[in-house]
Amino acid sequence: MSWWTHRHEAEATTGGGASAVAAVDPDALEQALDTVGAFLRTYGHHAFDTEACSARELNQACEAWCRHLLAGGPRPGTQPGPEALPLRRRDWRGGRQFLAGRRREESLYVGRTIGDFRDILWRLIQILDHLATQEQDSDERMHAQLSRLRVAAQGPSTEKLRREVLSAVDEIARIADERKRREIARMAGLHSRVKQLGDQLAVARHESTLDPLTGIYNRRGLDERLAQAVSMAHAFRQPASLLLIDLDHFKRVNDTYGHLAGDEVLRQVAHCLACTFRVRNDFVARFGGEEFAVILWNTNGQHAASSGQRVLAALRALRVKHASVVITLTASIGVAEVRHDDSVARWLERSDRALYEAKRRGRDRLVQIGPDGLFCTTPPGARA
């Protein structure tokens, strides 16, 4: 039996009020509320776009329900009151209906998408079956002509044989021409369908490598690009450098201003990085949480460190406005150049060690790890 049922039974017995609330185990109640909050935030964090609701809207709605159910904030869609709502006045039923409604929408969306692909696959199967039937009909016509020729060849009349040969040649030519036209039409139709499917899959694959919150590439896209850079280093000794960027004390932003403020900070930091690295081959991604990664192609460690200093300066100057507050930021950066014998894991590990060293030396700075494994640090406020 849930704590919520216990609570209502206590209210029915005591008539509600303080004595009923006191009957609830405070630790169990706190754990239950934490579980509800974690569920809502996890659900919102992993949301995806549907026809009814975007991932961003769903994430914001989950955060609003968290504030209402956990902290007694206003019910989503209503005006805030002067005080936090007590537990008994929070809309628990509405929260359940919200989750159930969003889940139904996602289920319908996924079902429709899978149904569309099944329809396309069934159409391809029908086309292939139709092709097989048509080829069989052509083969039967050709066999009929060969049978007539065989009969004529066994008969005494050379004139009849001549006529049958000429007729067979004409018929076989027509069959070949029809088969060619059908083949061209079939190939054109299949090419169009395959191209359409390829375009849809390319869009889906591209979207799967994007971070829904910030709009830049996610960890999956980063892993693919890291593997490409390592392969180029192995084959052609082409230089590339990796910057790992971690926002300093980001947890304080969430704890002080809320997760929506933290989300806005992450979006603006991503935009700042995208504006800082404008070269076509520069690659910016969200590594996870408050960490970002930048791959600079044809760039050695020294030039990458100079670019990292520009990032530090840009982030120090960034002012994130949320509600009535202005949030300022600093970051720590670790830089490592790829080596010709590197693996992706070793390259990441060296960059991460440089980032850790930047944090250890006081944050708001850049640390570069050289080929010899030694660190080179740049203090806060230094110029590129």
HUPECOR-V948464 format. One record per helix or strand of 2 or more residues. SS is the DSSP state (H for helix, E for strand). FROM is the first residue (numbers start at 1). TO is the last residue. Records with the same first field share a line. If there is no record, write none. Layout:
BEGIN
SS: FROM-TO  FROM-TO
END
This chain:
BEGIN
H: 3-14  18-22  26-45  55-71  87-89  92-154  158-208  219-236  250-257  259-276  301-317  344-360
E: 240-247  283-288  291-297  319-322  325-328  331-337  366-369  375-378
END
